[in-house]
Amino acid sequence: MAVARVTEIIAGSKKSFDAAIEKGLKRANKTLKNVSGAWIKDQSIVMEDGEVKEYRVVMKVTFILK
C-alpha cells in the first residue's frame, strides 16, 4: 500500500487557465518526485483596466512517498 502526500500550488499565466495548469504541473514535477495526479481547487482572474491580465489556478498535487 502506497502512502501519498498532497500539496497546494498556485500558478498563473497570461494566456489561459489551461496554460496556468500546465505551468504549475511542470514546476511541481521539477520539485516533487512521483507526482501521480492533481485536481483544480479554484480558478480566478486578475483584471486591470477592464482586461484580463492573468489567469490563476489553485491546485492540489498528489505525490507518492517511497
matplotlib code that plots the C-alpha trace (Angstrom):
import matplotlib.pyplot as plt

x = [0.0, 1.4, 1.4, 0.7, 1.0, -0.9, 0.4, -1.3, 0.2, -0.9, 0.1, -0.6, -0.5, -1.3, -2.6, -5.3, -6.4, -5.0, -1.6, -1.6, -2.3, 0.4, 2.9, 2.0, 2.4, 5.6, 7.1, 5.7, 7.5, 10.8, 10.5, 8.4, 9.1, 6.4, 3.6, 0.6, -2.3, -3.8, -7.1, -8.1, -9.4, -10.1, -9.7, -9.5, -8.5, -6.6, -8.1, -6.6, -8.4, -11.2, -8.9, -7.8, -4.1, -3.6, -5.4, -4.7, -5.4, -5.1, -4.4, -3.8, -1.0, -0.6, 2.7, 3.6, 6.1, 8.6]
y = [0.0, 3.4, 6.5, 9.8, 13.4, 16.3, 19.9, 23.0, 25.0, 28.3, 29.0, 31.8, 32.5, 35.5, 33.1, 30.8, 28.6, 25.6, 27.3, 28.1, 24.4, 23.2, 25.7, 24.6, 20.9, 21.4, 23.2, 20.6, 17.9, 19.7, 19.8, 16.8, 13.2, 10.6, 13.1, 10.9, 13.4, 16.8, 18.5, 22.1, 23.6, 27.1, 29.4, 33.2, 36.1, 39.3, 42.3, 45.7, 48.4, 46.1, 43.5, 40.1, 40.3, 36.9, 33.5, 31.8, 28.3, 26.8, 23.1, 20.2, 18.0, 14.4, 12.6, 9.2, 8.8, 6.0]
z = [0.0, -1.0, 1.1, -0.6, 0.2, -1.2, -1.6, -2.8, -5.7, -7.1, -10.7, -13.1, -16.9, -19.1, -21.7, -20.2, -17.3, -19.2, -19.6, -15.8, -15.1, -17.4, -15.9, -12.3, -13.1, -14.9, -11.9, -9.5, -11.4, -11.1, -7.3, -6.3, -7.1, -8.1, -8.9, -9.5, -10.0, -9.4, -9.1, -9.5, -6.3, -7.6, -10.6, -10.7, -12.9, -12.3, -14.1, -14.9, -16.8, -17.7, -19.3, -18.0, -17.0, -15.5, -15.2, -11.8, -10.6, -7.2, -7.5, -5.2, -6.4, -5.1, -5.0, -3.7, -0.8, -1.1]

ax = plt.figure().add_subplot(projection="3d")
ax.plot(x, y, z, "-o")
ax.set_aspect("equal")
plt.show()
